[in-house]
Amino acid sequence: MPKIIHSMIRVHDLEKSLKFYEDALELTPSHRLDFPDFSLVYLKNGENDVEIELTWNKGREPAYTHGDGYGHIAVAVPNLEEEHARLSNLGINPMAIKEFKRDDEMLARFFFIRDPDGYKIEVLESAGHYV
């Protein structure tokens, strides 16, 4: 059976992205491959087997665009309000907490943040399907 191992995103400023992902999601490099024209940096933390691969094409101008097909990465946290406050204190500017319901049934509570390249990250409260 196939196993998902990573999802790749292209970044414009590798150092800025590395700092963001460490501060916001506690993801640190698990593997790095540097070449003359590009670098691949794989990020994860102790909670994950799946990695995010940051691809940095050196000297790329202008920055990448997302087109109309990119969605988001999602992470789950035990306390949504605490995580919202922590990210706010880091200057990451999380969006407002939202609730996703079907009739009176709470399906999810979440908010979004954006990384330095504008990629959206959904932060969900650990509950139900999202644990």
N, C-alpha and C positions, 0 to 999 in steps of 0.2 A: 504494500500500500504506500503511495507517495506521502512524504512528510514535508510540510512547509518548513523551509530553513531560513529564508530572509525575504525582505522586501527592499527594493532599491529606490533611492531618491537622489536626484542630482542637486548638488549644492554649489553656491557661488563663492562663499567664503568658508573654507573648511574649519578654521579655528573658531569662528563665531558659531558655527553649527555644532561643533564638538562641545563647546561651553554650554550652549542652549540645551542639548540633549542630556548632558550630565546634570545640569541644574534642574531642569524641568522633570525629567523622567528617570534620573539616576542611571542612565545608560552610559557605559564606558567602553572604550575599544577592547574588543576581544581578539581582533586580528587586523593587521594592516598590511597592505601591499602598495608600495610606492614605485612609480615608473616615471620616466622623464616627462611625459605629457599628462599624466593623471595619477590619482591615488584612489584606492578603495579602502574604506575604513568600516569595519563591522562592529556594531554596537549591541551590547546586551547587558542585563543585570542578573542577579541571582534568582529572580522570579521567572525568567524566560529561557526557553530553548530557541525561540525564533529571534533572529537578529534583524536590525535595520542596517542596510548597507548604504553608506554615504559615498557617492561617486563625485569626485572633484576633478573636473577637467581644467587643468591649470591654464590661466590666461583667458578663460572663456569670457567674452563680452559680446553682447549684453548678458544680463542674468537670464536664467531660464524662465519660460512661462509655463503655466499648467494647462493651458487649453481648456476645453470644456469636459474633459473626461476624468480628471483626477477627483477622487473622493476624499478619504481621510484615513489616518491611522487611529486606532482606538486603544485605550488603556483603561484598566479598572483599578480603583482605589477604595480602601475601606471607609474613608470619611470624606465625602465630597466637599463639605464646608471647610474643613481643615486644609485640604489640598488647594482649594480656591484661594484661601487666605495665604498659604505658603507661596503660591505662584504670584499672587499680587505683590507680596513683600519682595519678591525677586525682580519686580518690574516687568513681568511677562504679560500682564494685562489680560487675564482670562475674561471671556465673555460671561454674560449672566448665566446663572444656573437655570436650567429648563427641566420641565417634567414632561414625560411622554406617557400618555394614558390611553387606554381603550375603555370607553365608558368611565366607570369609577375605578378600574384596575390600573394600578401603577405598574408600568412596564419598565421604565428607566428614569433615572435622574442623571443629568449630565451638563457639561459645559464644554466649550471649545477654546483652544489656544492656537496660535500660529507660530511656526518656527521662523528663523531669520529669512528663509526663502519664501515664506507665505504658505507653506504646507499646513493644512489643518490637522489638528490632533483632537480627538474627542476624548474627554476624561469622564468616565462613567463611574457611578457608585457601584461597588460590588454587591450585586443582588440579582436574584432570579437567573436569567440566562447569562448575565454579565458578571461572572465570578472568575 
